[in-house]
Amino acid sequence: MRGLFFIVCFFSFLTGYSQAVIRFEQKVHDFGNIKEIDGTVSYDFIFVNDGKAPILIKNVESSCGCTSPEWSRQPVLPGKKGFVKATFDPKDRPSHFDKTITVYSNAQPAVVELKIKGNVEARTRTVLDDYPYELPSGLRLPVDHISLMKVKKGEVKQMAIGVYNNSGKKQKVTFVGLPAHIKMQIEPEEVDIKGLASLNVSYNAGMHGEYGLNEETVTLLVDGKKYPTRLSVFVEEDFEKTDRATAPQIQAEKKYYNFGTVSADQSARFVYKLTNTGKSVLKIHRVYANDKRLRMGNYAKEVQPGATVELPVETVKGAEQGKLSGLISVITNCPSSPETSLRFYGEIK
């Protein structure tokens, strides 16, 4: 028995001795004030391998598409330095920014979060800058679709969105086939050439809408021609009367899983474990992914205090090949984190 104990300790020692250790010289970089007209800015986060084994950077992800990361592709030997380069594009992004770059490696710690921040000084804007997204009708919106942002379950969300007529002719705008929970009108109904109008939208979350992101298609009738347009709204629970001291709390054992590379005729699978560390029942309203190549297995909809629920996630067999950066949204009645995001990423070949 003593011999077995010695062997276990010996191998534990070897494992710890050969571990790669990643240490960044700094984890936050402030660009200060930058000008939008000057274009992209970059910064190299330098890291040192303080361990006894080579470091291999597996992947680097940014919190938004405006940040493009690069990194050391070759193994970084003990005592040597590597880099993660963050490039930020300030185009159409005036004001303060604070972005996260997440680094995944074989080292300890396995996941490191870096941050870049700063302030973008806006260039002189034109009306086309303010309405950058043009619909097939020639009408332009400030966003790429009609977004009502967040609404509490049971409430009616009303919002006005500006519209600019860039079609070169006066346009009459009405709507057809709207469902009962959506009301829309535009003022004025006839929009002059290069004229502005207000698109008024109302969404009744008491009549329709699941918790989390809801996407629908509404049809604009512009000079008698139909133009289907995307509309979205995020429905969340009303926590105004919730006692946060006794509320449920959700805690994920692991939020990130890299399945590496898998062939299209196979499935990559991982089971996330979610624990209710609060004092009342945790209700899982909904779970969905941003990629159709991901599928969720069965899971308990209610989790007692102190209990853990398993959430299986896998890739669909026969899925389209290419990189997969899956974001799984878990919508619950936890007031401090009503939407918990889990990441499931890799490549299907």
C-alpha positions, 0 to 999 in steps of 0.5 A: 500500500505504501508503494502504491502511495509512493507511485501516485505521489511520484507521478503527481510530482512529474505532472506538476513539474512538467506543467506549462505556466502562462504569465502575461506581463499585463492583462489590460491595455488602455489605448486612451483617446483614438480617432475614428478616421485614423483606422485600426489600432493594435496592441501585443499582449506579451506572455512568458512561459514560467513552466517546464513544458511548451505552451500551445495557444489553442484558440483566442476569441474576442467579445465582438467582431470589431476585435481581431486577435492574432497569436503565437502559432508555434509552441512557446518553450519554457522561459521564452515569450509569446504574444497575443495581438489585439486589433480594434477597428473604431469605424462606426464605433464612437465613444468608450469601448471595453472589449475582452479577449479570451485565450485558451491554452494547454497551460495553467491557467487554461483560460485567461481574459485580456482587456482592451479599452479606450475612447473613440473620437467620432469623425464628422458624420453624414445622414448615411452614417446615422442610417448605415443599413439599407433595405432592398426598398431603399429605406435605411435604418440605424440598425441592421434589423428592427430591434426592440431590445429587452422587454419584461414578460407580460409587458408591452414594449414600444419603440420608435426607430428612425427611417431615411429614404435613400431610394431616390423617390417618394415612398408610401410605407404600410404593413401587411400580415402583422400578428396580433402581438405586433403593431407598426406604423410609420409617420409620415406614411409617405416619406419624401426623397432624402426624408426622415420618418419615425417607425413606431413599433409595439410588441406585446410580450403578454400575448407572445414571446418565449423567454430569451431572444425572439426573432420574427419576420414582418412585411413592409409594403413599400409602394405596393411591393412587399419587403420581408424584414427581420424583427427581434426582441429579448424577453426577460423575467420581471425581477422587480419584486424578487427577494434577491437574498432568497433568490436562486443563483446559477453557477456553471462548473465550466463555461467553455469547452473546446471539442477540437476537430471532429469529422462531420459524420461524428458528434462532439459532445460535452455535458455542462454542469449547472448548480443552484447555489441560491436559496430557492428553486432555479427554473430553467425557462429556455436553452438555445444555441446560436448555431443550428449545428448544435443540439441540446439533450434533455435536462431538468427544468427545475433545480432545487437549492444545492442541486446540480443539473446536467446539460448535454450539448453535441454537434449534429451528425452531418453538419456543415463543415467549418469552424464552429463558435457556439454560444449556448444561452441558458435563460433562468429565473436567477436575477443576478444572471438571467442569461448564462452564456456557455461556449462550445467551439471547435472545427467540423471537417 
